[in-house]
Each structure stands twice: as C-alpha cells, then as structure tokens.
Amino acid sequence: MAEESFPLLKLPVDVTKHVVQCMPDIERVIFSFCSKRMKPMAVSPGVRPRSFFVTIGENCEVLHEETYRDVNWDLDYYTGEEKVRVGPFMNGRGTPIIWDQPGWSMAERFNHVCDLFPNIETDKLSFYSDTFDLNLLPLFRFSDVSELSLPETMENSSFNVELLNYFKKVDRIEICCIRFGSDTEIDSILTRNLHMLSIQRYFEINFEELLLINSRYVYLSNPDLTGKHINMFLKMWMSGSNPQLRYFRFFLDDLMELEDFDCILTGTNFQTLPDTEESQYVDSDGDIVTIHGGIRIRNKDGIKGIVEFKENYYKIEFIVIDD
C-alpha cells in the first residue's frame, strides 16, 4: 500500500498555519515558496536561535546563525541562476534541498527569505566579488544592515567606494581590501561617526589619517605605524581629542625594534597597575569585560584609559574606562 500524504493544504487555514509554524526553519522556508498564499503562514516573528543557510542564485548566500543574519555576496556558489538552496550549517545534519524558482529575480527571492523572519536584523553584509550590479541595490531590503565588510578579494576601488557611499547608515565597517585611489574618499570614511571601524593591513593609512578616525571602537593593523605614532596618539587623547573613543587596538609590525616600544608611554605620566586591580569596560558587542592590571593614563578631564601590551608587545590595546 502506498504511503498516504498528509493533506496539509486541505485543513482549515488556522490549522494549516499552526502546523507550518511547528515546522523546522528549513521546511518552513521551502513551504513558503510554494505559493503566495503559503508565505504568510510561514512568517516567523520573534527572535530565537537558528542555524541554516539559503543560497539564492549563483552569488548570494543568507546565513541564519543564532539570533542574527549574515549575507555574503561571493564569486560563485554553483547553485544555478534561478535556483534556491536551503540546508543546515556544516555541523548540522541533513542534505540541502535545491529547487528552481523561475520568474523570480534575485532581489525577490532574497526579500522573500528576509520577510519570513521579520525581527531578525542583518548583522553583517560581506562582498567578496564585484559582480553585483550596484544599480540593483535599492531593490534589496538592506535597510537593517549593521556592518559592511570588504574582504581582501575586493580589488575594484570604484566598486568599493560606491558600496561604502550607499551604505552610509551602517555603524560598523570592516575594510580588508586595498587602499582606494582617492584620499578624499578615504577621509570621508575615516571621519564617519561609526560604532566600530576595522582597518586591516592591506588598506594602509598614515598617521595623519589615523587622527581623522571618529569611531568608538577601532581595530587597526598597519605596519607603517611606529611607537612614536602611538605615543602621539595617546597624548592627543590626553589633551581632549577623540572624546567618543572607547577602545583602540593596534596590531603593529612584528619587526619593530624594541627601542620603539620604549617611547610609547614617554611623557604620559602613566601608572602601572598591579594584576590584582580590576577595571571594566563595555566592548563593541555590548558585553562587560574585566581586565586585570595594565598601565593607566588620564586625560585632562580625569577620564582614565588603560594601555595593555599583548602578544610580545605587537598588539596594543587602549581602553577607556567609564567609572
């Protein structure tokens, strides 16, 4: 005897919706694409941990992990232009499901998936390829993006600049690509009032540009910065500049001479704290972090900052302490 199928669509609407809401996320996504009538039943409001991915066409991947969403625009996922693929993360069980969704643009499929989880924000948007048609950006629901990432594979400067100018409302930017050709464009990025700015070694900035940074949390890897530059930066903070700064992490050149470190704290009237003394600060994710010891300096208003040397002195953290 053939196995009978469950008559889901023949049930009363409220019963069907209840059954759909009890489905695993992956099954609910698949069900939602069946027809326009199915989508409202599959919408899952609220925020709770999730773990699955959706690949849309050949270039777009939407990752739902824990309570946030990441979107990657990559070179090629080999899915097929009109296809949708849904599955668990690598450590999950189950085989991804792939099907054709003809007649749907990539933006329509992307927005459809985002609509299913209306209370989940897009934590990070990463572009690994410049194949995206920037004229289509307004068609995608990217209004909730918190962080924009430009990895080292992004070598098209004009494309990168246009992306950064389009996403002016993001409050976190991660730049790992090569330096732009225009100093004016660079200055406009550095002076943004961001929550977090991360600049890695391929995107080199000089000391004058370092002083333009106007972000609260800064992560910088730059082989051209010296101990004297760090000393000048700390002294400028002590004089009252960068009042919004809460955390600054420098990754310095591992070939720096030891004598370069001697000058970092010169003229700062610093105080070395014992490891038994604890200080607390709020990190870029909003978590409270406790540190032990460190080197304390103060600015002209009495606000305390802690300098820590880590990893054989080649990582320096400067933390503003809010008492």
FENVENGI-V619703 format. One line per field, one symbol per residue. phi: phi as a letter, one per 40 degrees, with the letter a starting at -180 (. if undefined). A space follows every 10 residues. Layout:
phi = ???
//
This chain:
phi = .ccccccdcc cddccdcccc ccccdccccc ccccacccdd cccbcgbacb aabbbbgcbb bbbbbfbbbb bbbbcacfch dbcbbbaccd ccbhcdbbac bcgbcccccc cdccccbccc cccabbbbac ccccccdccc cbcbccbbbb ccccbccccc cccccccccc bbbbbbcccc cbcccccccc cccccabbbc ccbcbccccd cccbbcbbbb bacccbcccc ccccccccch cfcccbabbb bbcccccccc ccccbcgbfc bccccccbbb abcccgccbb bbghbbbbcc cgccbbbbbb ffgcbbbbbc bcc
//
